[in-house]
Amino acid sequence: MSEIKIFRKKDLDLEPVNGMKTIGLVNVSFSDKLGAGIGVFEDCSIPWHITYDEVINILEGQFKLQVGDKIY
């Protein structure tokens, strides 16, 4: 079993720059099967192209996802 890794909010810089901030927490340096991160987005629209499945959890505010011409 791998060593336990704890991510604490107080240790992360979550201040957005130009309306956004992304932090990759779990990546290939931890696991070749699991990924996790935090995104902070304020009044911005960005292209986001991924090559994997992703779960998006909205804690506050409004989020719109556009895929092609369809908006979710």
mmCIF file of the N, C-alpha and C atoms, coordinates in Angstrom:
data_MODEL
# 
_entry.id   MODEL 
# 
loop_
_atom_site.group_PDB 
_atom_site.id 
_atom_site.type_symbol 
_atom_site.label_atom_id 
_atom_site.label_alt_id 
_atom_site.label_comp_id 
_atom_site.label_asym_id 
_atom_site.label_entity_id 
_atom_site.label_seq_id 
_atom_site.pdbx_PDB_ins_code 
_atom_site.Cartn_x 
_atom_site.Cartn_y 
_atom_site.Cartn_z 
_atom_site.occupancy 
_atom_site.B_iso_or_equiv 
_atom_site.pdbx_formal_charge 
_atom_site.auth_seq_id 
_atom_site.auth_comp_id 
_atom_site.auth_asym_id 
_atom_site.auth_atom_id 
_atom_site.pdbx_PDB_model_num 
ATOM 1   N N  . MET A 1 1  ? 0.835   -1.188 0.000   1.00 0.00 ? 1  MET A N  1 
ATOM 2   C CA . MET A 1 1  ? 0.000   0.000  0.000   1.00 0.00 ? 1  MET A CA 1 
ATOM 3   C C  . MET A 1 1  ? 0.875   1.244  0.000   1.00 0.00 ? 1  MET A C  1 
ATOM 4   N N  . SER A 1 2  ? 0.457   2.236  -0.755  1.00 0.00 ? 2  SER A N  1 
ATOM 5   C CA . SER A 1 2  ? 1.190   3.498  -0.826  1.00 0.00 ? 2  SER A CA 1 
ATOM 6   C C  . SER A 1 2  ? 1.029   4.294  0.462   1.00 0.00 ? 2  SER A C  1 
ATOM 7   N N  . GLU A 1 3  ? 1.942   5.227  0.655   1.00 0.00 ? 3  GLU A N  1 
ATOM 8   C CA . GLU A 1 3  ? 1.860   6.117  1.812   1.00 0.00 ? 3  GLU A CA 1 
ATOM 9   C C  . GLU A 1 3  ? 0.639   7.025  1.680   1.00 0.00 ? 3  GLU A C  1 
ATOM 10  N N  . ILE A 1 4  ? 0.006   7.349  2.801   1.00 0.00 ? 4  ILE A N  1 
ATOM 11  C CA . ILE A 1 4  ? -1.160  8.237  2.827   1.00 0.00 ? 4  ILE A CA 1 
ATOM 12  C C  . ILE A 1 4  ? -0.712  9.668  2.529   1.00 0.00 ? 4  ILE A C  1 
ATOM 13  N N  . LYS A 1 5  ? -1.464  10.357 1.690   1.00 0.00 ? 5  LYS A N  1 
ATOM 14  C CA . LYS A 1 5  ? -1.183  11.756 1.370   1.00 0.00 ? 5  LYS A CA 1 
ATOM 15  C C  . LYS A 1 5  ? -2.402  12.583 1.743   1.00 0.00 ? 5  LYS A C  1 
ATOM 16  N N  . ILE A 1 6  ? -2.218  13.618 2.531   1.00 0.00 ? 6  ILE A N  1 
ATOM 17  C CA . ILE A 1 6  ? -3.308  14.493 2.968   1.00 0.00 ? 6  ILE A CA 1 
ATOM 18  C C  . ILE A 1 6  ? -3.130  15.860 2.308   1.00 0.00 ? 6  ILE A C  1 
ATOM 19  N N  . PHE A 1 7  ? -4.209  16.351 1.703   1.00 0.00 ? 7  PHE A N  1 
ATOM 20  C CA . PHE A 1 7  ? -4.207  17.680 1.092   1.00 0.00 ? 7  PHE A CA 1 
ATOM 21  C C  . PHE A 1 7  ? -5.058  18.590 1.961   1.00 0.00 ? 7  PHE A C  1 
ATOM 22  N N  . ARG A 1 8  ? -4.465  19.653 2.488   1.00 0.00 ? 8  ARG A N  1 
ATOM 23  C CA . ARG A 1 8  ? -5.188  20.584 3.349   1.00 0.00 ? 8  ARG A CA 1 
ATOM 24  C C  . ARG A 1 8  ? -5.375  21.918 2.625   1.00 0.00 ? 8  ARG A C  1 
ATOM 25  N N  . LYS A 1 9  ? -6.591  22.455 2.744   1.00 0.00 ? 9  LYS A N  1 
ATOM 26  C CA . LYS A 1 9  ? -6.915  23.721 2.087   1.00 0.00 ? 9  LYS A CA 1 
ATOM 27  C C  . LYS A 1 9  ? -5.917  24.805 2.458   1.00 0.00 ? 9  LYS A C  1 
ATOM 28  N N  . LYS A 1 10 ? -5.518  24.853 3.711   1.00 0.00 ? 10 LYS A N  1 
ATOM 29  C CA . LYS A 1 10 ? -4.609  25.906 4.167   1.00 0.00 ? 10 LYS A CA 1 
ATOM 30  C C  . LYS A 1 10 ? -3.235  25.824 3.491   1.00 0.00 ? 10 LYS A C  1 
ATOM 31  N N  . ASP A 1 11 ? -2.916  24.666 2.924   1.00 0.00 ? 11 ASP A N  1 
ATOM 32  C CA . ASP A 1 11 ? -1.628  24.488 2.259   1.00 0.00 ? 11 ASP A CA 1 
ATOM 33  C C  . ASP A 1 11 ? -1.688  24.752 0.751   1.00 0.00 ? 11 ASP A C  1 
ATOM 34  N N  . LEU A 1 12 ? -2.880  25.067 0.236   1.00 0.00 ? 12 LEU A N  1 
ATOM 35  C CA . LEU A 1 12 ? -3.061  25.254 -1.200  1.00 0.00 ? 12 LEU A CA 1 
ATOM 36  C C  . LEU A 1 12 ? -3.296  26.720 -1.535  1.00 0.00 ? 12 LEU A C  1 
ATOM 37  N N  . ASP A 1 13 ? -2.731  27.175 -2.629  1.00 0.00 ? 13 ASP A N  1 
ATOM 38  C CA . ASP A 1 13 ? -2.989  28.527 -3.130  1.00 0.00 ? 13 ASP A CA 1 
ATOM 39  C C  . ASP A 1 13 ? -4.177  28.441 -4.080  1.00 0.00 ? 13 ASP A C  1 
ATOM 40  N N  . LEU A 1 14 ? -5.368  28.827 -3.598  1.00 0.00 ? 14 LEU A N  1 
ATOM 41  C CA . LEU A 1 14 ? -6.590  28.741 -4.387  1.00 0.00 ? 14 LEU A CA 1 
ATOM 42  C C  . LEU A 1 14 ? -7.023  30.087 -4.958  1.00 0.00 ? 14 LEU A C  1 
ATOM 43  N N  . GLU A 1 15 ? -6.170  31.089 -4.885  1.00 0.00 ? 15 GLU A N  1 
ATOM 44  C CA . GLU A 1 15 ? -6.511  32.419 -5.389  1.00 0.00 ? 15 GLU A CA 1 
ATOM 45  C C  . GLU A 1 15 ? -6.472  32.419 -6.917  1.00 0.00 ? 15 GLU A C  1 
ATOM 46  N N  . PRO A 1 16 ? -7.623  32.719 -7.554  1.00 0.00 ? 16 PRO A N  1 
ATOM 47  C CA . PRO A 1 16 ? -7.659  32.703 -9.021  1.00 0.00 ? 16 PRO A CA 1 
ATOM 48  C C  . PRO A 1 16 ? -6.793  33.795 -9.644  1.00 0.00 ? 16 PRO A C  1 
ATOM 49  N N  . VAL A 1 17 ? -6.217  33.489 -10.784 1.00 0.00 ? 17 VAL A N  1 
ATOM 50  C CA . VAL A 1 17 ? -5.473  34.451 -11.594 1.00 0.00 ? 17 VAL A CA 1 
ATOM 51  C C  . VAL A 1 17 ? -6.224  34.564 -12.915 1.00 0.00 ? 17 VAL A C  1 
ATOM 52  N N  . ASN A 1 18 ? -6.613  35.772 -13.288 1.00 0.00 ? 18 ASN A N  1 
ATOM 53  C CA . ASN A 1 18 ? -7.430  35.994 -14.494 1.00 0.00 ? 18 ASN A CA 1 
ATOM 54  C C  . ASN A 1 18 ? -8.704  35.154 -14.474 1.00 0.00 ? 18 ASN A C  1 
ATOM 55  N N  . GLY A 1 19 ? -9.302  35.000 -13.294 1.00 0.00 ? 19 GLY A N  1 
ATOM 56  C CA . GLY A 1 19 ? -10.585 34.314 -13.169 1.00 0.00 ? 19 GLY A CA 1 
ATOM 57  C C  . GLY A 1 19 ? -10.518 32.816 -12.975 1.00 0.00 ? 19 GLY A C  1 
ATOM 58  N N  . MET A 1 20 ? -9.316  32.235 -12.975 1.00 0.00 ? 20 MET A N  1 
ATOM 59  C CA . MET A 1 20 ? -9.260  30.785 -12.804 1.00 0.00 ? 20 MET A CA 1 
ATOM 60  C C  . MET A 1 20 ? -7.987  30.312 -12.111 1.00 0.00 ? 20 MET A C  1 
ATOM 61  N N  . LYS A 1 21 ? -8.106  29.145 -11.492 1.00 0.00 ? 21 LYS A N  1 
ATOM 62  C CA . LYS A 1 21 ? -6.954  28.495 -10.861 1.00 0.00 ? 21 LYS A CA 1 
ATOM 63  C C  . LYS A 1 21 ? -7.228  26.999 -10.880 1.00 0.00 ? 21 LYS A C  1 
ATOM 64  N N  . THR A 1 22 ? -6.295  26.206 -11.350 1.00 0.00 ? 22 THR A N  1 
ATOM 65  C CA . THR A 1 22 ? -6.434  24.752 -11.297 1.00 0.00 ? 22 THR A CA 1 
ATOM 66  C C  . THR A 1 22 ? -5.224  24.168 -10.584 1.00 0.00 ? 22 THR A C  1 
ATOM 67  N N  . ILE A 1 23 ? -5.494  23.186 -9.771  1.00 0.00 ? 23 ILE A N  1 
ATOM 68  C CA . ILE A 1 23 ? -4.436  22.520 -9.021  1.00 0.00 ? 23 ILE A CA 1 
ATOM 69  C C  . ILE A 1 23 ? -4.605  21.018 -9.211  1.00 0.00 ? 23 ILE A C  1 
ATOM 70  N N  . GLY A 1 24 ? -3.628  20.384 -9.814  1.00 0.00 ? 24 GLY A N  1 
ATOM 71  C CA . GLY A 1 24 ? -3.632  18.929 -9.933  1.00 0.00 ? 24 GLY A CA 1 
ATOM 72  C C  . GLY A 1 24 ? -3.096  18.327 -8.645  1.00 0.00 ? 24 GLY A C  1 
ATOM 73  N N  . LEU A 1 25 ? -3.930  17.617 -7.929  1.00 0.00 ? 25 LEU A N  1 
ATOM 74  C CA . LEU A 1 25 ? -3.503  17.030 -6.660  1.00 0.00 ? 25 LEU A CA 1 
ATOM 75  C C  . LEU A 1 25 ? -2.979  15.605 -6.836  1.00 0.00 ? 25 LEU A C  1 
ATOM 76  N N  . VAL A 1 26 ? -3.757  14.784 -7.498  1.00 0.00 ? 26 VAL A N  1 
ATOM 77  C CA . VAL A 1 26 ? -3.371  13.388 -7.711  1.00 0.00 ? 26 VAL A CA 1 
ATOM 78  C C  . VAL A 1 26 ? -3.107  13.208 -9.197  1.00 0.00 ? 26 VAL A C  1 
ATOM 79  N N  . ASN A 1 27 ? -1.894  12.809 -9.528  1.00 0.00 ? 27 ASN A N  1 
ATOM 80  C CA . ASN A 1 27 ? -1.524  12.610 -10.925 1.00 0.00 ? 27 ASN A CA 1 
ATOM 81  C C  . ASN A 1 27 ? -0.647  11.363 -11.034 1.00 0.00 ? 27 ASN A C  1 
ATOM 82  N N  . VAL A 1 28 ? 0.033   11.203 -12.142 1.00 0.00 ? 28 VAL A N  1 
ATOM 83  C CA . VAL A 1 28 ? 0.824   9.987  -12.341 1.00 0.00 ? 28 VAL A CA 1 
ATOM 84  C C  . VAL A 1 28 ? 1.951   9.831  -11.331 1.00 0.00 ? 28 VAL A C  1 
ATOM 85  N N  . SER A 1 29 ? 2.331   10.899 -10.653 1.00 0.00 ? 29 SER A N  1 
ATOM 86  C CA . SER A 1 29 ? 3.352   10.750 -9.611  1.00 0.00 ? 29 SER A CA 1 
ATOM 87  C C  . SER A 1 29 ? 2.803   10.006 -8.393  1.00 0.00 ? 29 SER A C  1 
ATOM 88  N N  . PHE A 1 30 ? 1.450   9.945  -8.266  1.00 0.00 ? 30 PHE A N  1 
ATOM 89  C CA . PHE A 1 30 ? 0.800   9.207  -7.186  1.00 0.00 ? 30 PHE A CA 1 
ATOM 90  C C  . PHE A 1 30 ? 0.200   7.900  -7.676  1.00 0.00 ? 30 PHE A C  1 
ATOM 91  N N  . SER A 1 31 ? -0.451  7.948  -8.841  1.00 0.00 ? 31 SER A N  1 
ATOM 92  C CA . SER A 1 31 ? -1.223  6.797  -9.304  1.00 0.00 ? 31 SER A CA 1 
ATOM 93  C C  . SER A 1 31 ? -1.346  6.817  -10.822 1.00 0.00 ? 31 SER A C  1 
ATOM 94  N N  . ASP A 1 32 ? -1.265  5.645  -11.436 1.00 0.00 ? 32 ASP A N  1 
ATOM 95  C CA . ASP A 1 32 ? -1.492  5.579  -12.877 1.00 0.00 ? 32 ASP A CA 1 
ATOM 96  C C  . ASP A 1 32 ? -2.950  5.280  -13.202 1.00 0.00 ? 32 ASP A C  1 
ATOM 97  N N  . LYS A 1 33 ? -3.794  5.195  -12.165 1.00 0.00 ? 33 LYS A N  1 
ATOM 98  C CA . LYS A 1 33 ? -5.207  4.878  -12.352 1.00 0.00 ? 33 LYS A CA 1 
ATOM 99  C C  . LYS A 1 33 ? -6.159  5.959  -11.848 1.00 0.00 ? 33 LYS A C  1 
ATOM 100 N N  . LEU A 1 34 ? -5.683  6.904  -11.055 1.00 0.00 ? 34 LEU A N  1 
ATOM 101 C CA . LEU A 1 34 ? -6.553  7.884  -10.418 1.00 0.00 ? 34 LEU A CA 1 
ATOM 102 C C  . LEU A 1 34 ? -6.000  9.290  -10.607 1.00 0.00 ? 34 LEU A C  1 
ATOM 103 N N  . GLY A 1 35 ? -6.889  10.224 -10.862 1.00 0.00 ? 35 GLY A N  1 
ATOM 104 C CA . GLY A 1 35 ? -6.515  11.626 -10.943 1.00 0.00 ? 35 GLY A CA 1 
ATOM 105 C C  . GLY A 1 35 ? -7.502  12.459 -10.149 1.00 0.00 ? 35 GLY A C  1 
ATOM 106 N N  . ALA A 1 36 ? -7.047  13.557 -9.573  1.00 0.00 ? 36 ALA A N  1 
ATOM 107 C CA . ALA A 1 36 ? -7.934  14.446 -8.819  1.00 0.00 ? 36 ALA A CA 1 
ATOM 108 C C  . ALA A 1 36 ? -7.321  15.840 -8.787  1.00 0.00 ? 36 ALA A C  1 
ATOM 109 N N  . GLY A 1 37 ? -8.185  16.818 -8.747  1.00 0.00 ? 37 GLY A N  1 
ATOM 110 C CA . GLY A 1 37 ? -7.708  18.186 -8.682  1.00 0.00 ? 37 GLY A CA 1 
ATOM 111 C C  . GLY A 1 37 ? -8.802  19.116 -8.210  1.00 0.00 ? 37 GLY A C  1 
ATOM 112 N N  . ILE A 1 38 ? -8.437  20.381 -8.070  1.00 0.00 ? 38 ILE A N  1 
ATOM 113 C CA . ILE A 1 38 ? -9.365  21.421 -7.645  1.00 0.00 ? 38 ILE A CA 1 
ATOM 114 C C  . ILE A 1 38 ? -9.304  22.530 -8.683  1.00 0.00 ? 38 ILE A C  1 
ATOM 115 N N  . GLY A 1 39 ? -10.471 23.055 -9.034  1.00 0.00 ? 39 GLY A N  1 
ATOM 116 C CA . GLY A 1 39 ? -10.530 24.194 -9.942  1.00 0.00 ? 39 GLY A CA 1 
ATOM 117 C C  . GLY A 1 39 ? -11.352 25.304 -9.320  1.00 0.00 ? 39 GLY A C  1 
ATOM 118 N N  . VAL A 1 40 ? -10.864 26.517 -9.420  1.00 0.00 ? 40 VAL A N  1 
ATOM 119 C CA . VAL A 1 40 ? -11.599 27.699 -8.969  1.00 0.00 ? 40 VAL A CA 1 
ATOM 120 C C  . VAL A 1 40 ? -11.769 28.579 -10.204 1.00 0.00 ? 40 VAL A C  1 
ATOM 121 N N  . PHE A 1 41 ? -13.025 28.867 -10.552 1.00 0.00 ? 41 PHE A N  1 
ATOM 122 C CA . PHE A 1 41 ? -13.319 29.661 -11.744 1.00 0.00 ? 41 PHE A CA 1 
ATOM 123 C C  . PHE A 1 41 ? -14.277 30.782 -11.361 1.00 0.00 ? 41 PHE A C  1 
ATOM 124 N N  . GLU A 1 42 ? -13.927 32.015 -11.700 1.00 0.00 ? 42 GLU A N  1 
ATOM 125 C CA . GLU A 1 42 ? -14.761 33.171 -11.378 1.00 0.00 ? 42 GLU A CA 1 
ATOM 126 C C  . GLU A 1 42 ? -14.995 33.997 -12.635 1.00 0.00 ? 42 GLU A C  1 
ATOM 127 N N  . ASP A 1 43 ? -16.261 34.074 -13.057 1.00 0.00 ? 43 ASP A N  1 
ATOM 128 C CA . ASP A 1 43 ? -16.644 34.918 -14.197 1.00 0.00 ? 43 ASP A CA 1 
ATOM 129 C C  . ASP A 1 43 ? -15.727 34.722 -15.401 1.00 0.00 ? 43 ASP A C  1 
ATOM 130 N N  . CYS A 1 44 ? -15.555 33.479 -15.817 1.00 0.00 ? 44 CYS A N  1 
ATOM 131 C CA . CYS A 1 44 ? -14.690 33.226 -16.957 1.00 0.00 ? 44 CYS A CA 1 
ATOM 132 C C  . CYS A 1 44 ? -15.283 32.134 -17.841 1.00 0.00 ? 44 CYS A C  1 
ATOM 133 N N  . SER A 1 45 ? -14.807 32.091 -19.044 1.00 0.00 ? 45 SER A N  1 
ATOM 134 C CA . SER A 1 45 ? -15.182 31.050 -19.995 1.00 0.00 ? 45 SER A CA 1 
ATOM 135 C C  . SER A 1 45 ? -13.891 30.544 -20.612 1.00 0.00 ? 45 SER A C  1 
ATOM 136 N N  . ILE A 1 46 ? -13.652 29.245 -20.515 1.00 0.00 ? 46 ILE A N  1 
ATOM 137 C CA . ILE A 1 46 ? -12.393 28.696 -21.016 1.00 0.00 ? 46 ILE A CA 1 
ATOM 138 C C  . ILE A 1 46 ? -12.649 27.413 -21.797 1.00 0.00 ? 46 ILE A C  1 
ATOM 139 N N  . PRO A 1 47 ? -11.825 27.139 -22.817 1.00 0.00 ? 47 PRO A N  1 
ATOM 140 C CA . PRO A 1 47 ? -11.894 25.830 -23.457 1.00 0.00 ? 47 PRO A CA 1 
ATOM 141 C C  . PRO A 1 47 ? -11.241 24.800 -22.537 1.00 0.00 ? 47 PRO A C  1 
ATOM 142 N N  . TRP A 1 48 ? -11.827 23.623 -22.453 1.00 0.00 ? 48 TRP A N  1 
ATOM 143 C CA . TRP A 1 48 ? -11.314 22.595 -21.546 1.00 0.00 ? 48 TRP A CA 1 
ATOM 144 C C  . TRP A 1 48 ? -11.369 21.274 -22.295 1.00 0.00 ? 48 TRP A C  1 
ATOM 145 N N  . HIS A 1 49 ? -10.262 20.839 -22.824 1.00 0.00 ? 49 HIS A N  1 
ATOM 146 C CA . HIS A 1 49 ? -10.205 19.612 -23.617 1.00 0.00 ? 49 HIS A CA 1 
ATOM 147 C C  . HIS A 1 49 ? -9.546  18.516 -22.787 1.00 0.00 ? 49 HIS A C  1 
ATOM 148 N N  . ILE A 1 50 ? -10.256 17.424 -22.596 1.00 0.00 ? 50 ILE A N  1 
ATOM 149 C CA . ILE A 1 50 ? -9.716  16.322 -21.808 1.00 0.00 ? 50 ILE A CA 1 
ATOM 150 C C  . ILE A 1 50 ? -9.773  15.025 -22.604 1.00 0.00 ? 50 ILE A C  1 
ATOM 151 N N  . THR A 1 51 ? -8.936  14.097 -22.229 1.00 0.00 ? 51 THR A N  1 
ATOM 152 C CA . THR A 1 51 ? -8.887  12.793 -22.896 1.00 0.00 ? 51 THR A CA 1 
ATOM 153 C C  . THR A 1 51 ? -9.238  11.671 -21.925 1.00 0.00 ? 51 THR A C  1 
ATOM 154 N N  . TYR A 1 52 ? -9.986  12.014 -20.882 1.00 0.00 ? 52 TYR A N  1 
ATOM 155 C CA . TYR A 1 52 ? -10.332 11.048 -19.842 1.00 0.00 ? 52 TYR A CA 1 
ATOM 156 C C  . TYR A 1 52 ? -11.714 11.391 -19.298 1.00 0.00 ? 52 TYR A C  1 
ATOM 157 N N  . ASP A 1 53 ? -12.300 10.469 -18.543 1.00 0.00 ? 53 ASP A N  1 
ATOM 158 C CA . ASP A 1 53 ? -13.567 10.750 -17.872 1.00 0.00 ? 53 ASP A CA 1 
ATOM 159 C C  . ASP A 1 53 ? -13.310 11.715 -16.725 1.00 0.00 ? 53 ASP A C  1 
ATOM 160 N N  . GLU A 1 54 ? -14.279 12.567 -16.448 1.00 0.00 ? 54 GLU A N  1 
ATOM 161 C CA . GLU A 1 54 ? -14.085 13.563 -15.395 1.00 0.00 ? 54 GLU A CA 1 
ATOM 162 C C  . GLU A 1 54 ? -15.379 13.758 -14.618 1.00 0.00 ? 54 GLU A C  1 
ATOM 163 N N  . VAL A 1 55 ? -15.251 13.929 -13.315 1.00 0.00 ? 55 VAL A N  1 
ATOM 164 C CA . VAL A 1 55 ? -16.372 14.265 -12.438 1.00 0.00 ? 55 VAL A CA 1 
ATOM 165 C C  . VAL A 1 55 ? -16.206 15.725 -12.049 1.00 0.00 ? 55 VAL A C  1 
ATOM 166 N N  . ILE A 1 56 ? -17.282 16.499 -12.176 1.00 0.00 ? 56 ILE A N  1 
ATOM 167 C CA . ILE A 1 56 ? -17.235 17.917 -11.821 1.00 0.00 ? 56 ILE A CA 1 
ATOM 168 C C  . ILE A 1 56 ? -18.203 18.149 -10.673 1.00 0.00 ? 56 ILE A C  1 
ATOM 169 N N  . ASN A 1 57 ? -17.701 18.691 -9.585  1.00 0.00 ? 57 ASN A N  1 
ATOM 170 C CA . ASN A 1 57 ? -18.481 18.975 -8.386  1.00 0.00 ? 57 ASN A CA 1 
ATOM 171 C C  . ASN A 1 57 ? -18.540 20.489 -8.210  1.00 0.00 ? 57 ASN A C  1 
ATOM 172 N N  . ILE A 1 58 ? -19.718 21.068 -8.214  1.00 0.00 ? 58 ILE A N  1 
ATOM 173 C CA . ILE A 1 58 ? -19.861 22.516 -8.063  1.00 0.00 ? 58 ILE A CA 1 
ATOM 174 C C  . ILE A 1 58 ? -20.241 22.808 -6.615  1.00 0.00 ? 58 ILE A C  1 
ATOM 175 N N  . LEU A 1 59 ? -19.408 23.562 -5.909  1.00 0.00 ? 59 LEU A N  1 
ATOM 176 C CA . LEU A 1 59 ? -19.676 23.874 -4.507  1.00 0.00 ? 59 LEU A CA 1 
ATOM 177 C C  . LEU A 1 59 ? -20.453 25.172 -4.350  1.00 0.00 ? 59 LEU A C  1 
ATOM 178 N N  . GLU A 1 60 ? -20.289 26.089 -5.299  1.00 0.00 ? 60 GLU A N  1 
ATOM 179 C CA . GLU A 1 60 ? -20.929 27.397 -5.170  1.00 0.00 ? 60 GLU A CA 1 
ATOM 180 C C  . GLU A 1 60 ? -21.015 28.043 -6.544  1.00 0.00 ? 60 GLU A C  1 
ATOM 181 N N  . GLY A 1 61 ? -22.101 28.731 -6.809  1.00 0.00 ? 61 GLY A N  1 
ATOM 182 C CA . GLY A 1 61 ? -22.231 29.467 -8.056  1.00 0.00 ? 61 GLY A CA 1 
ATOM 183 C C  . GLY A 1 61 ? -22.898 28.656 -9.148  1.00 0.00 ? 61 GLY A C  1 
ATOM 184 N N  . GLN A 1 62 ? -22.632 29.027 -10.383 1.00 0.00 ? 62 GLN A N  1 
ATOM 185 C CA . GLN A 1 62 ? -23.273 28.424 -11.543 1.00 0.00 ? 62 GLN A CA 1 
ATOM 186 C C  . GLN A 1 62 ? -22.203 27.931 -12.507 1.00 0.00 ? 62 GLN A C  1 
ATOM 187 N N  . PHE A 1 63 ? -22.437 26.769 -13.094 1.00 0.00 ? 63 PHE A N  1 
ATOM 188 C CA . PHE A 1 63 ? -21.505 26.164 -14.041 1.00 0.00 ? 63 PHE A CA 1 
ATOM 189 C C  . PHE A 1 63 ? -22.270 25.754 -15.290 1.00 0.00 ? 63 PHE A C  1 
ATOM 190 N N  . LYS A 1 64 ? -21.768 26.131 -16.439 1.00 0.00 ? 64 LYS A N  1 
ATOM 191 C CA . LYS A 1 64 ? -22.359 25.710 -17.711 1.00 0.00 ? 64 LYS A CA 1 
ATOM 192 C C  . LYS A 1 64 ? -21.298 24.952 -18.494 1.00 0.00 ? 64 LYS A C  1 
ATOM 193 N N  . LEU A 1 65 ? -21.692 23.795 -19.005 1.00 0.00 ? 65 LEU A N  1 
ATOM 194 C CA . LEU A 1 65 ? -20.801 22.977 -19.821 1.00 0.00 ? 65 LEU A CA 1 
ATOM 195 C C  . LEU A 1 65 ? -21.356 22.949 -21.236 1.00 0.00 ? 65 LEU A C  1 
ATOM 196 N N  . GLN A 1 66 ? -20.543 23.337 -22.200 1.00 0.00 ? 66 GLN A N  1 
ATOM 197 C CA . GLN A 1 66 ? -20.975 23.304 -23.594 1.00 0.00 ? 66 GLN A CA 1 
ATOM 198 C C  . GLN A 1 66 ? -20.170 22.239 -24.325 1.00 0.00 ? 66 GLN A C  1 
ATOM 199 N N  . VAL A 1 67 ? -20.895 21.313 -24.954 1.00 0.00 ? 67 VAL A N  1 
ATOM 200 C CA . VAL A 1 67 ? -20.292 20.276 -25.781 1.00 0.00 ? 67 VAL A CA 1 
ATOM 201 C C  . VAL A 1 67 ? -20.895 20.432 -27.170 1.00 0.00 ? 67 VAL A C  1 
ATOM 202 N N  . GLY A 1 68 ? -20.083 20.871 -28.111 1.00 0.00 ? 68 GLY A N  1 
ATOM 203 C CA . GLY A 1 68 ? -20.618 21.197 -29.431 1.00 0.00 ? 68 GLY A CA 1 
ATOM 204 C C  . GLY A 1 68 ? -21.593 22.351 -29.303 1.00 0.00 ? 68 GLY A C  1 
ATOM 205 N N  . ASP A 1 69 ? -22.804 22.160 -29.799 1.00 0.00 ? 69 ASP A N  1 
ATOM 206 C CA . ASP A 1 69 ? -23.832 23.199 -29.700 1.00 0.00 ? 69 ASP A CA 1 
ATOM 207 C C  . ASP A 1 69 ? -24.732 23.021 -28.488 1.00 0.00 ? 69 ASP A C  1 
ATOM 208 N N  . LYS A 1 70 ? -24.530 21.973 -27.717 1.00 0.00 ? 70 LYS A N  1 
ATOM 209 C CA . LYS A 1 70 ? -25.408 21.666 -26.582 1.00 0.00 ? 70 LYS A CA 1 
ATOM 210 C C  . LYS A 1 70 ? -24.817 22.215 -25.278 1.00 0.00 ? 70 LYS A C  1 
ATOM 211 N N  . ILE A 1 71 ? -25.676 22.872 -24.491 1.00 0.00 ? 71 ILE A N  1 
ATOM 212 C CA . ILE A 1 71 ? -25.260 23.430 -23.201 1.00 0.00 ? 71 ILE A CA 1 
ATOM 213 C C  . ILE A 1 71 ? -25.970 22.666 -22.090 1.00 0.00 ? 71 ILE A C  1 
ATOM 214 N N  . TYR A 1 72 ? -25.201 22.232 -21.108 1.00 0.00 ? 72 TYR A N  1 
ATOM 215 C CA . TYR A 1 72 ? -25.744 21.492 -19.960 1.00 0.00 ? 72 TYR A CA 1 
ATOM 216 C C  . TYR A 1 72 ? -25.729 22.379 -18.731 1.00 0.00 ? 72 TYR A C  1 
# 
